[in-house]
Amino acid sequence: MESLRQKVHQLEDRLLEKQAKEKRFAEFSDIDTVFVASLSNKDLAGWQAQYPTDSPQFIIANHEWQRRLNLEQIKANRFTAYIG
């Protein structure tokens, strides 16, 4: 009887996980890069934290962090070139 309960719980967990994944992919279609780019660092971190690491939202947030880092590096390089 206990093993049957465990199997039911496992199946329920799988179903909930599948539904959550489908919901994330549905939300993903409404997200554009302008929205993500407009978020402040604090808001972007909070938004990214809502999603698991394998979700498209998390990956887009990582790309936005990389873009912001590249912008800072470009600014520093321009300043260094101007000084030099």
Backbone as CSV, one residue per row, in Angstrom:
resi,resn,N_x,N_y,N_z,CA_x,CA_y,CA_z,C_x,C_y,C_z
1,MET,0.820,-1.192,0.000,0.000,0.000,0.000,0.866,1.258,0.000
2,GLU,1.951,1.190,0.766,2.842,2.362,0.859,3.530,2.637,-0.480
3,SER,3.921,1.576,-1.174,4.581,1.778,-2.469,3.609,2.371,-3.487
4,LEU,2.344,2.015,-3.376,1.338,2.596,-4.257,1.203,4.095,-4.001
5,ARG,1.220,4.485,-2.744,1.163,5.918,-2.394,2.374,6.659,-2.938
6,GLN,3.532,6.039,-2.839,4.740,6.672,-3.355,4.663,6.860,-4.865
7,LYS,4.156,5.860,-5.550,4.014,5.974,-6.997,3.027,7.069,-7.374
8,VAL,1.937,7.160,-6.628,0.947,8.208,-6.885,1.582,9.579,-6.661
9,HIS,2.334,9.739,-5.593,3.013,11.005,-5.315,4.031,11.339,-6.408
10,GLN,4.756,10.330,-6.869,5.719,10.555,-7.942,5.027,11.005,-9.220
11,LEU,3.920,10.363,-9.537,3.171,10.744,-10.733,2.589,12.150,-10.593
12,GLU,2.101,12.479,-9.412,1.584,13.831,-9.177,2.691,14.864,-9.319
13,ASP,3.860,14.549,-8.783,4.999,15.468,-8.894,5.401,15.666,-10.350
14,ARG,5.432,14.590,-11.111,5.774,14.690,-12.530,4.754,15.542,-13.284
15,LEU,3.486,15.334,-12.967,2.429,16.098,-13.618,2.560,17.586,-13.287
16,LEU,2.790,17.899,-12.019,2.957,19.299,-11.619,4.176,19.928,-12.292
17,GLU,5.253,19.176,-12.374,6.460,19.676,-13.029,6.211,19.921,-14.518
18,LYS,5.504,19.010,-15.150,5.191,19.164,-16.569,4.300,20.379,-16.795
19,GLN,3.309,20.571,-15.938,2.433,21.724,-16.063,3.190,23.028,-15.841
20,ALA,4.093,23.041,-14.878,4.889,24.240,-14.621,5.783,24.556,-15.813
21,LYS,6.354,23.525,-16.415,7.214,23.721,-17.583,6.409,24.269,-18.756
22,GLU,5.229,23.729,-18.971,4.369,24.223,-20.042,3.974,25.678,-19.800
23,LYS,3.717,26.023,-18.555,3.365,27.404,-18.208,4.542,28.340,-18.491
24,ARG,5.758,27.913,-18.144,6.948,28.741,-18.408,7.130,28.964,-19.904
25,PHE,6.916,27.934,-20.697,7.063,28.089,-22.143,5.965,28.985,-22.717
26,ALA,4.765,28.928,-22.147,3.700,29.826,-22.590,4.046,31.278,-22.238
27,GLU,4.579,31.498,-21.048,5.002,32.838,-20.636,6.154,33.329,-21.503
28,PHE,6.998,32.425,-21.927,8.170,32.785,-22.719,7.778,33.481,-24.023
29,SER,6.672,33.085,-24.602,6.256,33.694,-25.865,5.885,35.167,-25.702
30,ASP,5.562,35.593,-24.480,5.196,36.987,-24.224,6.391,37.862,-23.850
31,ILE,7.559,37.272,-23.706,8.743,38.008,-23.252,9.556,38.447,-24.462
32,ASP,9.994,39.697,-24.442,10.897,40.157,-25.487,12.143,40.760,-24.839
33,THR,13.163,40.924,-25.633,14.437,41.394,-25.101,14.357,42.835,-24.609
34,VAL,13.431,43.624,-25.151,13.268,45.007,-24.691,12.801,45.018,-23.239
35,PHE,11.877,44.122,-22.906,11.408,44.024,-21.524,12.554,43.668,-20.584
36,VAL,13.320,42.674,-20.962,14.417,42.212,-20.105,15.483,43.303,-19.983
37,ALA,15.789,43.984,-21.081,16.809,45.036,-21.056,16.364,46.234,-20.224
38,SER,15.063,46.448,-20.107,14.569,47.607,-19.367,14.586,47.399,-17.853
39,LEU,14.779,46.184,-17.405,14.795,45.903,-15.972,16.078,46.421,-15.328
40,SER,15.957,46.914,-14.118,17.155,47.282,-13.367,17.883,46.011,-12.945
41,ASN,19.113,46.157,-12.475,19.868,44.973,-12.041,19.116,44.213,-10.954
42,LYS,18.556,44.944,-10.016,17.830,44.317,-8.910,16.582,43.593,-9.424
43,ASP,15.841,44.248,-10.306,14.631,43.631,-10.851,14.960,42.427,-11.733
44,LEU,16.038,42.544,-12.503,16.449,41.422,-13.352,16.835,40.219,-12.498
45,ALA,17.559,40.468,-11.420,17.949,39.368,-10.529,16.717,38.708,-9.912
46,GLY,15.757,39.505,-9.487,14.527,38.958,-8.916,13.715,38.180,-9.938
47,TRP,13.649,38.718,-11.155,12.903,38.042,-12.215,13.566,36.714,-12.568
48,GLN,14.898,36.726,-12.672,15.630,35.509,-13.018,15.481,34.448,-11.935
49,ALA,15.428,34.867,-10.688,15.350,33.921,-9.574,14.025,33.160,-9.541
50,GLN,13.033,33.641,-10.251,11.735,32.970,-10.267,11.736,31.702,-11.110
51,TYR,12.764,31.523,-11.925,12.766,30.436,-12.898,13.923,29.470,-12.652
52,PRO,13.716,28.194,-12.958,14.808,27.221,-12.827,15.872,27.462,-13.900
53,THR,17.047,26.938,-13.664,18.183,27.214,-14.541,18.036,26.662,-15.957
54,ASP,17.158,25.712,-16.157,16.991,25.161,-17.509,15.855,25.821,-18.286
55,SER,15.269,26.884,-17.741,14.155,27.545,-18.422,14.659,28.597,-19.402
56,PRO,13.886,28.898,-20.434,14.299,29.912,-21.399,14.436,31.294,-20.765
57,GLN,13.586,31.590,-19.776,13.658,32.884,-19.112,15.005,33.065,-18.404
58,PHE,15.444,32.036,-17.731,16.720,32.094,-17.016,17.863,32.298,-18.008
59,ILE,17.799,31.613,-19.135,18.849,31.719,-20.149,18.872,33.116,-20.751
60,ILE,17.701,33.677,-21.021,17.649,35.043,-21.545,18.202,36.027,-20.522
61,ALA,17.895,35.823,-19.253,18.438,36.699,-18.212,19.964,36.589,-18.168
62,ASN,20.501,35.397,-18.314,21.958,35.241,-18.351,22.570,35.987,-19.530
63,HIS,21.899,35.941,-20.666,22.384,36.679,-21.834,22.342,38.184,-21.586
64,GLU,21.321,38.633,-20.876,21.230,40.059,-20.550,22.356,40.470,-19.604
65,TRP,22.670,39.629,-18.624,23.799,39.930,-17.736,25.089,40.039,-18.545
66,GLN,25.283,39.114,-19.474,26.485,39.128,-20.310,26.529,40.386,-21.166
67,ARG,25.389,40.799,-21.716,25.324,42.011,-22.525,25.707,43.234,-21.700
68,ARG,25.190,43.303,-20.476,25.502,44.440,-19.599,26.988,44.461,-19.236
69,LEU,27.542,43.295,-18.987,28.966,43.213,-18.681,29.793,43.667,-19.876
70,ASN,29.417,43.249,-21.069,30.127,43.661,-22.277,30.066,45.170,-22.470
71,LEU,28.918,45.777,-22.189,28.806,47.233,-22.302,29.765,47.944,-21.350
72,GLU,29.851,47.453,-20.137,30.776,48.049,-19.163,32.222,47.903,-19.619
73,GLN,32.556,46.750,-20.172,33.917,46.533,-20.657,34.227,47.427,-21.850
74,ILE,33.264,47.626,-22.719,33.467,48.508,-23.872,33.692,49.942,-23.402
75,LYS,32.904,50.383,-22.427,33.085,51.739,-21.888,34.480,51.904,-21.294
76,ALA,34.924,50.906,-20.545,36.251,50.972,-19.933,37.343,50.982,-21.006
77,ASN,37.171,50.177,-22.040,38.158,50.140,-23.121,38.205,51.467,-23.873
78,ARG,37.067,52.071,-24.111,37.040,53.375,-24.787,37.748,54.429,-23.942
79,PHE,37.491,54.413,-22.663,38.117,55.371,-21.765,39.641,55.170,-21.761
80,THR,40.061,53.930,-21.693,41.489,53.611,-21.704,42.132,54.053,-23.028
81,ALA,41.438,53.818,-24.132,41.964,54.233,-25.439,42.027,55.742,-25.533
82,TYR,41.065,56.434,-24.983,41.053,57.892,-25.009,42.218,58.458,-24.189
83,ILE,42.466,57.862,-23.028,43.544,58.310,-22.160,44.902,58.015,-22.824
84,GLY,45.005,56.848,-23.455,46.264,56.416,-24.068,46.521,57.159,-25.328
